[in-house]
Amino acid sequence: MTDKEIALSAVNALKREYPDAICSLTYTDPLQLLIATRLAAQCTDARVNMVTPALFERFKSVDDFAAAEPSEVEEYIKSCGLYKTKAKDIVNMARALKENFGGTVPDSIEELVTLPGIGRKTANLIVGDIFGKSAVVVDTHCIRITSRLGLHNIKDAAKIEKILRNLLPPEESNDFCHRLVLHGRAVCTARKPMCGKCCMNGFCPTALNAE
């Protein structure tokens, strides 16, 4: 099979296995998703979802976050890890949104990555989930599983994003990445892939070589 055939087979297999491809972070507007995704760096989504209700109750708008002191934001996010850096990024991000984008979350990757603390992974998540554009969210699950599928043998997220954009149908790529997270947690784990119960074991090189 070619890489494109493997990628399309993976899209279809994961779509059948996980029909509901949704982001596991809880949010009600673009700003909340932007902040929740920043908090999720080196932290579980479950932990972030425990922290954000009180945070978003206290800071309800971009103006509230922009007017805050990082030390105040810190008090709400301490359990997320790296909380001092994250608090500073969140406040500076809100100030940059007000200064450069009229207080509105922009809809392009190029604009989003100009915000403090926002890289391509978060930017892709925002343009995909909020604005419905083609997106490739390259997180640890994506890197691991697409490598095991034989689509690359690198760790560079930006290069992997480019590879996957060339292989995946644009309208499928965002949901595909959400499904990789679900599959990575349940079956194709970092510790050991459970190939025997994997929906992709009929074409995945890792599973075929394990037989």
C-alpha positions in Angstrom: 0.0 0.0 0.0 1.1 3.5 -0.7 1.3 6.1 2.1 -1.9 7.8 0.8 -3.7 4.4 0.7 -2.7 3.7 4.3 -3.8 7.2 5.4 -7.2 6.9 3.7 -7.6 3.4 5.2 -6.8 4.8 8.6 -9.3 7.7 8.1 -12.1 5.2 7.3 -11.2 2.6 10.0 -11.1 5.3 12.8 -14.3 6.9 11.5 -16.1 3.6 12.0 -14.5 3.0 15.4 -15.0 6.5 16.8 -18.0 8.1 14.9 -18.1 11.0 17.3 -14.9 12.9 16.7 -15.0 15.8 19.3 -12.5 17.8 21.2 -12.2 16.5 24.8 -11.7 20.0 26.2 -14.8 21.8 27.5 -15.5 25.3 26.2 -18.3 27.6 25.1 -16.5 30.1 22.8 -13.3 30.6 20.9 -11.4 32.4 23.7 -12.2 29.6 26.1 -10.9 26.9 23.7 -7.7 29.0 23.1 -7.1 29.2 26.8 -8.0 25.6 27.6 -5.6 24.4 24.9 -2.8 26.5 26.3 -3.5 25.0 29.8 -3.4 21.5 28.3 0.3 21.6 27.4 2.0 18.9 29.5 -1.3 18.4 31.3 -4.3 16.1 30.8 -7.5 17.4 29.2 -9.4 16.0 32.2 -7.4 18.1 34.6 -7.9 21.2 32.5 -11.7 20.6 32.4 -11.6 20.5 36.2 -9.9 23.9 36.4 -11.6 25.9 33.7 -15.1 26.3 35.2 -13.9 28.4 38.1 -11.4 30.3 35.8 -14.0 31.2 33.3 -16.5 32.1 36.0 -14.0 34.7 37.3 -12.7 35.9 34.0 -15.6 36.0 31.6 -14.2 37.9 28.6 -11.0 38.9 26.8 -11.2 42.3 28.7 -11.3 40.5 32.0 -8.2 38.4 31.2 -6.4 41.4 29.7 -6.9 43.4 32.8 -5.8 40.7 35.2 -2.4 40.2 36.8 -0.8 36.9 36.0 -0.6 36.2 39.7 -4.3 36.2 40.0 -4.8 33.8 37.1 -2.1 31.6 38.7 -4.4 30.9 41.6 -6.9 29.2 39.4 -4.6 27.1 37.3 -1.9 25.8 39.8 -2.8 22.2 39.3 -2.2 22.3 35.5 1.6 22.5 35.8 3.9 25.2 34.5 1.2 27.5 35.8 3.4 30.7 36.1 4.3 30.6 32.4 0.8 29.7 31.4 -0.8 32.5 33.5 1.6 35.0 31.9 0.9 33.7 28.4 -2.9 33.8 29.0 -2.8 37.5 30.1 -0.5 38.5 27.4 -2.5 36.6 24.8 -5.7 38.5 25.8 -3.8 41.8 25.6 -2.5 40.9 22.1 -6.0 39.9 21.0 -7.3 43.3 22.1 -4.4 45.2 20.6 -4.0 43.4 17.3 -7.4 41.7 16.6 -10.0 43.9 18.1 -10.5 41.4 21.0 -11.6 38.6 18.6 -9.8 35.3 18.1 -8.5 35.3 14.6 -9.3 32.5 12.1 -6.0 31.8 10.5 -3.0 29.8 11.7 -0.6 32.6 10.6 -2.4 35.1 12.9 -2.9 32.7 15.8 0.7 31.8 16.1 1.6 35.5 16.7 -0.2 35.2 20.1 2.0 34.6 23.2 2.2 30.9 24.0 0.3 29.7 20.9 2.0 27.3 18.5 0.9 25.5 15.4 -0.8 22.6 17.3 -3.2 25.0 19.2 -3.6 27.2 16.1 -4.7 24.1 14.1 -7.2 23.1 16.8 -8.8 26.5 16.8 -9.1 26.9 13.0 -10.5 23.3 12.8 -12.9 23.2 15.7 -14.0 26.8 15.8 -13.8 27.9 12.1 -14.4 24.6 10.4 -11.2 24.8 8.3 -8.9 22.0 7.3 -6.5 21.4 10.2 -3.9 18.9 11.3 -3.3 18.9 15.1 0.0 17.2 15.6 0.1 16.1 19.2 1.9 13.2 20.9 -0.8 10.7 19.9 -0.7 11.9 16.3 3.1 11.7 16.1 3.1 8.2 17.6 0.3 6.6 15.7 1.1 8.0 12.3 4.7 6.8 12.8 3.5 3.3 13.6 1.4 3.5 10.5 4.6 4.0 8.6 3.7 7.5 7.3 6.9 9.0 8.6 9.8 8.3 11.0 10.4 11.8 12.4 9.5 13.8 15.5 9.3 17.3 14.0 5.7 18.4 14.4 5.8 21.0 11.7 7.2 18.5 9.1 4.7 15.9 10.2 1.9 18.4 9.7 3.1 19.0 6.2 3.3 15.3 5.4 -0.2 14.6 6.7 -1.7 17.6 4.8 -0.5 16.0 1.6 -1.9 12.6 2.6 -5.3 13.3 4.2 -8.5 14.6 2.6 -8.7 18.2 3.8 -12.3 17.7 5.0 -11.3 14.7 7.1 -8.1 15.8 8.7 -9.4 17.6 11.8 -11.7 14.8 12.8 -9.0 12.3 12.0 -6.7 14.0 14.5 -9.4 13.9 17.2 -9.9 10.2 16.6 -6.1 9.6 16.9 -6.3 11.0 20.5 -9.2 8.6 21.3 -7.4 5.7 19.8 -4.1 6.6 21.4 -5.6 6.6 24.8 -7.6 3.4 24.3 -5.6 1.1 22.1 -2.4 2.4 20.5 -0.8 3.6 23.8 2.6 5.0 24.3 3.7 2.1 26.4 2.6 -0.6 24.0 0.3 -0.8 21.0 -2.5 -3.4 21.5 -2.5 -4.5 17.9 -4.7 -7.5 18.5 -7.7 -5.2 19.2 -6.8 -2.4 16.8 -9.2 -1.5 14.0 -6.2 -0.8 11.7 -4.3 -4.1 12.2 -5.1 -5.3 8.7 -2.9 -2.6 7.1 -0.7 -1.1 9.8 2.9 -2.1 9.4 3.5 -2.2 13.1 0.7 -4.7 13.6 1.6 -6.8 10.5 5.3 -7.0 11.6 4.2 -8.1 15.0 2.5 -11.2 13.7 
